[in-house]
C-alpha cells in the first residue's frame, strides 16, 4: 500500500510540475519565446528531480520520456530511487511535505 501511495504521489508531483510549466510558459507568448530561447541555449539547463521506484512501470515510462527531454532541451534529471533506499524515502517525504 505504501509503495502504491509513493508511486502515485511521484506521478502526481511530476504532472503538477509539467502543468505549472505549461501554464506559465505556453499560455503566455512572451514567456514562451524566452523559455524556448533559454532551453535552446547550450549553456542553459534545468534541473528536474525525479523520485522513482525500481520496477515501477509508470516510473519506467516517465524515465523514458524524461530521457528524451534531457537530450532535446538540456534538462538534467536527478533521480532518487525510493523503493529500496531509506534515505531517499525520507528526502521524498520532506520535499512532498512542503507541497501539502
C-alpha atoms as one frame of an Amber mdcrd trajectory, in Angstrom:
protein
   0.000   0.000   0.000   2.828   2.405   0.885   4.529   1.653  -2.451   1.393
   2.496  -4.408   0.931   5.729  -2.458   4.545   6.842  -3.010   4.433   5.992
  -6.736   1.098   7.777  -7.113   2.380  10.849  -5.338   5.508  10.866  -7.514
   3.461  10.750 -10.700   1.116  13.420  -9.345   4.021  15.742  -8.472   5.539
  15.309 -11.936   2.213  16.058 -13.623   1.739  19.109 -11.411   5.209  20.381
 -12.326   4.507  19.821 -16.016   1.159  21.608 -15.671   2.728  24.588 -13.959
   5.407  24.757 -16.658   2.692  24.589 -19.329   0.560  27.309 -17.772   3.489
  29.615 -17.119   5.166  29.170 -20.487   2.644  28.193 -23.119  -0.294  30.345
 -22.131   1.886  33.472 -22.100   3.513  34.000 -25.545   6.201  36.343 -24.177
   7.346  33.747 -21.658   7.193  31.010 -24.285   9.656  32.752 -26.568  12.140
  33.430 -23.780  11.741  29.908 -22.356  12.473  28.342 -25.747  15.461  30.623
 -26.275  16.825  29.665 -22.858  16.329  25.951 -23.485  17.970  26.159 -26.898
  20.999  27.905 -25.396  23.613  25.198 -24.848  24.753  26.809 -21.588  21.257
  26.835 -20.064  19.867  23.855 -18.228  17.023  22.896 -15.951  17.409  20.531
 -13.020  14.429  18.230 -12.604  14.203  15.893  -9.612  12.530  12.524 -10.121
  11.668  10.130  -7.337  11.029   6.669  -8.755  10.583   3.083  -7.719  12.780
   0.393  -9.214  10.494  -1.905 -11.199   7.545   0.515 -11.316   6.159   0.506
 -14.894   4.804   4.055 -14.579   8.148   5.345 -13.384   9.866   3.483 -16.224
   7.637   5.241 -18.748   8.413   8.586 -17.155  12.145   7.814 -17.232  11.957
   7.168 -20.992  10.054  10.405 -21.526  12.480  12.428 -19.414  15.441  10.852
 -21.194  14.157  12.306 -24.463  13.700  15.713 -22.831  17.253  15.546 -21.462
  18.632  15.117 -24.963  16.429  17.722 -26.614  16.364  20.530 -24.043  19.489
  20.177 -21.884  17.475  19.108 -18.857  19.358  17.450 -16.014  17.217  14.738
 -14.461  18.327  13.930 -10.928  16.899  10.558  -9.943  16.258   9.194  -6.469
  15.160   5.563  -6.100  12.694   5.254  -3.211  11.608   1.608  -3.048  14.881
   0.317  -1.628  16.676   3.424  -0.370  15.545   4.636   3.053  17.432   7.935
   2.769  15.651   8.769  -0.493  12.267   7.915   1.046  12.917  10.403   3.848
  14.052  13.013   1.317  10.893  12.442  -0.728   8.698  12.765   2.351  10.405
  16.017   3.365  10.037  17.538  -0.077   6.454  16.379  -0.555   5.519  17.760
   2.882   6.241  21.227   1.520   3.546  20.700  -1.144   0.719  19.939   1.281
